[in-house]
Amino acid sequence: MEKAKKSHSEFIPEFQKAFWHPRYWGTWAGVGAFAGLAMLPPSLRDPLLGKVGRIAGRFGKSARRRAQINLLYCFPELSEAEREAIIDEMFATAPQAMVLMAELGLRDPQKVMQRVDWHGKEIVDELKARGENVIFLVPHGWAVDIPAMLMAADGQKMAAMFHNQGNALFDYLWNTVRRRFGGRMHARNDGIKPFISSVRQGYWGYYLPDQDHGAEHSEFVDFFATYKATLPAIGRLMKVCRARIVPMFPVYNRKTHRLDIFIRPPMDDLVDADDNRIARRMNEEVEIFVRPNLPQYTWILKLLKTRKEGETEPYRRKELFPYK
């Protein structure tokens, strides 16, 4: 795990001499390739990245199997061919969105902003004018970090929680890019209090609602055609941060090479809701964004790991999509 300078309020990644060790040379090469591609016009790089992503999706069997299982549970009405096409498109989209993030980390942000279309931005403009605290509820899309970076580049103070990556060098570089425009990063293993403190200080928060945190504090609620253990944390965050919860989702269009950022009205109906209703509303917002944009979602996550008592975890069902 990477070393970091810590204060009472944020996590600051720190470069390590160990990053020059040969075991990281492959990471450096990959990062260098991404940086080089980020300098190319999107019309040239996106077709190449799409092909590379599809090929990688065929070799990344574990990730592909997780996506296959998730889509089978969530969309059993689709044929296997339809689900496989979604997965291929997802793997094509992933590197295109990631290189866009690299471009934002390396170039003048105005260059990227020219290729961004905000839908519903008047919602957050009004909240900003009124001085409201805001927490964005943002499903796990491949371009998930970019809206926060764009808002930070435009002068809005942003704060987000994150998990460290297994590769310490990649973790350092990724978090350095995330923080380029001054946003605060809060490591999840430091607890939620620093994040709450930032939001109460006027930083706009970033919350990803679709991670599986286990059964103990979660609610089992509908998620597409199945169900999911969903942590109803935004109910507490809304109250302790005195914040409005605003759903948002970025969609990268590989044909136009533009990023669409969709924003929905604040979830003010959660003020008096119980945990079960809060959890279901969170999943409803995910469904509204993701259903028309299925390849944009990170279906490779273990979204359905926690099941009800007596039910086998989907990813341990050996009869489902066995390796060939």
C-alpha positions as CSV (number, residue, x, y, z in Angstrom):
1,M,0.0,0.0,0.0
2,E,1.3,3.4,-0.8
3,K,2.6,5.8,1.8
4,A,0.8,9.0,2.1
5,K,1.0,12.3,3.9
6,K,-2.0,12.6,6.2
7,S,-3.7,15.5,7.9
8,H,-6.9,15.6,9.9
9,S,-8.9,16.2,6.7
10,E,-7.5,14.4,3.7
11,F,-5.3,11.7,2.1
12,I,-2.3,12.9,0.1
13,P,-0.5,10.4,-2.0
14,E,3.3,10.4,-1.8
15,F,5.9,9.2,-4.3
16,Q,8.1,6.4,-3.2
17,K,11.6,5.6,-4.3
18,A,10.5,2.0,-4.6
19,F,8.4,2.9,-7.6
20,W,11.7,2.8,-9.7
21,H,12.1,-0.9,-8.9
22,P,11.9,-3.2,-11.9
23,R,8.6,-4.8,-10.6
24,Y,6.9,-1.5,-11.5
25,W,8.4,-1.1,-15.0
26,G,5.4,-2.8,-16.6
27,T,3.1,-0.3,-14.8
28,W,5.3,2.6,-16.0
29,A,5.1,1.3,-19.6
30,G,1.3,1.0,-19.4
31,V,0.9,4.5,-17.9
32,G,3.2,5.9,-20.6
33,A,1.2,4.3,-23.3
34,F,-2.0,5.8,-21.8
35,A,-0.3,9.2,-21.6
36,G,0.7,9.0,-25.2
37,L,-2.7,8.0,-26.4
38,A,-4.2,10.9,-24.4
39,M,-2.3,13.3,-26.6
40,L,-3.9,11.9,-29.8
41,P,-7.2,13.3,-31.1
42,P,-10.1,11.2,-29.8
43,S,-11.3,10.5,-33.3
44,L,-8.0,8.6,-33.9
45,R,-7.5,7.0,-30.5
46,D,-11.1,5.8,-29.7
47,P,-11.3,3.2,-32.5
48,L,-8.0,1.8,-31.5
49,L,-8.9,1.7,-27.8
50,G,-12.2,0.1,-28.6
51,K,-10.5,-2.8,-30.4
52,V,-7.9,-3.2,-27.7
53,G,-10.6,-3.2,-25.0
54,R,-12.6,-5.9,-26.8
55,I,-9.5,-8.1,-27.1
56,A,-8.6,-7.6,-23.5
57,G,-12.2,-8.5,-22.6
58,R,-11.8,-11.9,-24.2
59,F,-8.5,-12.6,-22.3
60,G,-9.7,-11.2,-18.9
61,K,-11.8,-14.3,-18.2
62,S,-12.4,-13.6,-14.5
63,A,-13.7,-10.1,-15.1
64,R,-15.8,-11.2,-18.0
65,R,-17.3,-14.0,-16.0
66,R,-18.4,-11.6,-13.3
67,A,-20.0,-9.4,-15.9
68,Q,-21.7,-12.4,-17.5
69,I,-23.2,-13.4,-14.1
70,N,-24.3,-9.9,-13.2
71,L,-26.1,-9.4,-16.5
72,L,-27.7,-12.9,-16.3
73,Y,-29.1,-12.1,-12.9
74,C,-30.1,-8.5,-13.7
75,F,-31.4,-9.1,-17.3
76,P,-32.5,-12.7,-17.7
77,E,-34.9,-11.6,-20.4
78,L,-32.0,-10.8,-22.7
79,S,-30.5,-13.6,-24.9
80,E,-26.9,-14.7,-24.2
81,A,-25.8,-13.1,-27.5
82,E,-27.3,-9.8,-26.4
83,R,-25.6,-9.9,-23.0
84,E,-22.3,-10.8,-24.7
85,A,-22.6,-7.8,-27.0
86,I,-23.1,-5.5,-24.0
87,I,-20.0,-7.0,-22.4
88,D,-17.9,-6.4,-25.5
89,E,-19.1,-2.8,-25.8
90,M,-18.4,-2.4,-22.0
91,F,-14.8,-3.5,-22.5
92,A,-14.5,-1.2,-25.5
93,T,-15.8,1.8,-23.5
94,A,-13.5,1.2,-20.5
95,P,-10.2,2.3,-22.0
96,Q,-11.8,5.1,-24.0
97,A,-13.1,6.7,-20.8
98,M,-9.9,6.0,-18.9
99,V,-7.8,7.7,-21.5
100,L,-10.2,10.7,-21.4
101,M,-9.4,10.9,-17.7
102,A,-5.7,10.7,-18.5
103,E,-6.2,13.6,-21.0
104,L,-7.8,15.6,-18.2
105,G,-4.9,14.8,-15.9
106,L,-2.3,16.0,-18.5
107,R,-3.8,18.8,-20.6
108,D,-5.6,22.1,-20.1
109,P,-9.0,21.1,-18.7
110,Q,-10.7,23.6,-21.1
111,K,-9.7,21.2,-23.9
112,V,-11.8,18.5,-22.4
113,M,-14.6,20.8,-21.2
114,Q,-15.3,21.6,-24.9
115,R,-16.3,18.0,-25.4
116,V,-18.6,17.8,-22.4
117,D,-22.4,18.1,-22.5
118,W,-24.1,18.7,-19.1
119,H,-27.8,17.6,-18.9
120,G,-29.5,19.1,-15.9
121,K,-26.7,21.4,-14.8
122,E,-29.2,24.1,-13.9
123,I,-30.0,21.9,-10.9
124,V,-26.6,22.1,-9.4
125,D,-26.2,25.7,-10.5
126,E,-29.2,26.6,-8.4
127,L,-27.9,24.6,-5.4
128,K,-24.6,26.4,-5.7
129,A,-26.2,29.8,-5.9
130,R,-28.1,29.0,-2.7
131,G,-25.0,27.8,-0.9
132,E,-26.4,24.3,-0.3
133,N,-24.3,21.4,0.7
134,V,-24.4,18.7,-2.0
135,I,-23.5,15.0,-2.1
136,F,-23.6,13.4,-5.6
137,L,-24.9,9.9,-5.8
138,V,-22.8,8.5,-8.8
139,P,-23.2,4.9,-10.0
140,H,-20.0,3.1,-11.0
141,G,-19.5,4.1,-14.6
142,W,-16.2,3.9,-16.4
143,A,-15.9,7.7,-16.5
144,V,-17.0,8.1,-12.9
145,D,-14.1,10.3,-11.8
146,I,-14.3,12.8,-14.6
147,P,-17.3,15.0,-13.5
148,A,-15.7,15.6,-10.1
149,M,-12.5,16.6,-11.7
150,L,-14.3,18.9,-14.1
151,M,-16.2,20.6,-11.3
152,A,-12.9,21.0,-9.3
153,A,-11.2,22.5,-12.4
154,D,-14.1,25.0,-12.6
155,G,-13.5,26.1,-9.0
156,Q,-15.9,23.9,-7.0
157,K,-14.3,22.2,-3.9
158,M,-14.9,18.5,-4.2
159,A,-14.4,15.6,-1.8
160,A,-14.6,11.8,-2.4
161,M,-14.0,8.5,-0.6
162,F,-11.9,5.8,-2.3
163,H,-10.4,2.4,-1.9
164,N,-6.6,1.9,-2.4
165,Q,-5.6,-0.1,-5.5
166,G,-3.4,-3.2,-5.1
167,N,-0.7,-1.8,-7.3
168,A,0.9,1.0,-5.2
169,L,2.3,2.9,-8.2
170,F,-1.0,2.9,-10.0
171,D,-2.7,3.9,-6.8
172,Y,-0.3,6.9,-6.5
173,L,-0.7,8.0,-10.1
174,W,-4.5,7.6,-10.1
175,N,-5.0,9.5,-6.9
176,T,-2.6,12.2,-8.0
177,V,-4.6,12.7,-11.2
178,R,-7.8,12.8,-9.2
179,R,-6.4,15.5,-7.0
180,R,-5.0,17.6,-9.8
181,F,-7.5,20.4,-9.4
182,G,-7.5,20.5,-5.6
183,G,-10.1,17.9,-4.6
184,R,-9.9,16.1,-1.3
185,M,-9.5,12.3,-1.2
186,H,-10.6,10.4,1.8
187,A,-9.5,6.8,2.2
188,R,-12.3,4.5,3.3
189,N,-10.1,2.8,5.8
190,D,-9.9,6.2,7.6
191,G,-13.6,6.0,8.3
192,I,-16.4,8.3,7.1
193,K,-15.9,11.2,9.5
194,P,-13.3,13.1,7.4
195,F,-15.7,12.9,4.4
196,I,-18.5,14.3,6.5
197,S,-16.3,17.1,7.8
198,S,-15.4,18.1,4.3
199,V,-19.0,18.2,3.1
200,R,-20.0,20.3,6.1
201,Q,-17.2,22.7,5.3
202,G,-18.7,23.3,1.8
203,Y,-17.0,20.6,-0.3
204,W,-19.4,18.8,-2.6
205,G,-19.3,15.1,-1.8
206,Y,-19.0,12.2,-4.2
207,Y,-20.7,8.9,-3.1
208,L,-20.8,5.7,-5.1
209,P,-23.9,3.8,-4.1
210,D,-23.5,0.4,-5.7
211,Q,-20.6,-1.3,-3.7
212,D,-21.4,-4.4,-1.7
213,H,-20.7,-3.8,2.0
214,G,-22.1,-7.1,3.3
215,A,-25.3,-7.9,5.0
216,E,-24.8,-6.5,8.5
217,H,-25.7,-2.9,7.8
218,S,-27.3,-3.3,4.4
219,E,-30.9,-3.8,3.1
220,F,-31.8,-6.5,0.6
221,V,-33.8,-4.5,-2.0
222,D,-34.6,-4.9,-5.7
223,F,-31.9,-4.3,-8.2
224,F,-33.0,-4.7,-11.8
225,A,-34.4,-8.2,-12.1
226,T,-32.7,-9.5,-8.9
227,Y,-31.9,-8.0,-5.5
228,K,-28.8,-6.5,-3.9
229,A,-27.4,-5.8,-0.5
230,T,-27.5,-2.0,-0.5
231,L,-26.0,0.2,2.2
232,P,-28.5,3.0,2.9
233,A,-25.8,5.4,4.0
234,I,-27.0,8.4,2.1
235,G,-29.9,8.7,4.6
236,R,-27.5,9.4,7.4
237,L,-25.2,11.5,5.3
238,M,-28.0,13.7,4.2
239,K,-28.8,14.5,7.8
240,V,-25.4,14.8,9.4
241,C,-24.0,16.8,6.4
242,R,-27.2,18.8,6.0
243,A,-26.8,18.1,2.3
244,R,-29.0,17.5,-0.8
245,I,-28.4,14.2,-2.5
246,V,-28.1,14.7,-6.3
247,P,-27.9,11.7,-8.6
248,M,-25.4,12.0,-11.5
249,F,-24.0,9.7,-14.2
250,P,-21.3,10.2,-16.9
251,V,-21.7,8.5,-20.3
252,Y,-18.9,8.5,-22.8
253,N,-20.1,8.5,-26.5
254,R,-17.4,6.8,-28.6
255,K,-19.1,7.9,-31.8
256,T,-19.1,11.6,-31.0
257,H,-16.1,11.4,-28.7
258,R,-18.0,13.5,-26.2
259,L,-18.9,13.0,-22.6
260,D,-22.6,13.4,-21.5
261,I,-23.1,14.1,-17.8
262,F,-26.7,13.5,-16.7
263,I,-28.0,15.1,-13.5
264,R,-31.3,14.4,-11.8
265,P,-33.3,16.3,-9.2
266,P,-32.3,16.0,-5.5
267,M,-33.6,13.0,-3.6
268,D,-35.6,15.1,-1.1
269,D,-38.1,12.3,-0.7
270,L,-35.6,10.5,1.5
271,V,-35.9,13.0,4.4
272,D,-38.4,10.9,6.3
273,A,-37.8,7.5,4.6
274,D,-36.8,4.3,6.5
275,D,-33.6,2.4,5.6
276,N,-35.4,0.0,3.3
277,R,-36.9,2.8,1.2
278,I,-33.7,4.7,1.1
279,A,-31.8,1.6,-0.2
280,R,-34.4,1.0,-2.8
281,R,-34.4,4.6,-4.0
282,M,-30.7,4.4,-4.4
283,N,-31.0,1.4,-6.6
284,E,-33.8,3.1,-8.6
285,E,-31.5,5.9,-9.4
286,V,-28.9,3.5,-10.6
287,E,-31.4,1.7,-12.8
288,I,-32.7,5.0,-14.3
289,F,-29.2,5.9,-15.4
290,V,-27.8,2.5,-16.3
291,R,-30.7,0.9,-18.1
292,P,-30.3,3.0,-21.3
293,N,-26.5,3.0,-21.0
294,L,-25.7,-0.6,-20.1
295,P,-22.1,-0.8,-21.6
296,Q,-21.2,2.3,-19.5
297,Y,-21.6,0.5,-16.2
298,T,-18.8,-1.5,-14.5
299,W,-20.5,-4.9,-14.6
300,I,-17.1,-6.6,-13.7
301,L,-17.7,-5.7,-10.0
302,K,-19.0,-8.2,-7.5
303,L,-22.2,-6.4,-7.2
304,L,-24.3,-9.4,-6.0
305,K,-21.8,-11.0,-3.7
306,T,-23.9,-10.8,-0.5
307,R,-27.0,-13.0,-0.8
308,K,-29.9,-13.9,1.5
309,E,-29.4,-16.8,4.0
310,G,-29.3,-20.1,2.2
311,E,-28.6,-18.7,-1.2
312,T,-25.2,-19.4,-2.9
313,E,-23.1,-16.4,-4.0
314,P,-23.4,-16.2,-7.8
315,Y,-19.7,-16.0,-8.4
316,R,-19.2,-19.3,-6.6
317,R,-21.7,-21.1,-8.7
318,K,-19.4,-23.3,-10.8
319,E,-22.1,-24.2,-13.3
320,L,-22.4,-20.6,-14.4
321,F,-20.1,-19.7,-17.3
322,P,-17.4,-22.2,-16.4
323,Y,-13.9,-21.4,-17.7
324,K,-13.0,-23.1,-21.0
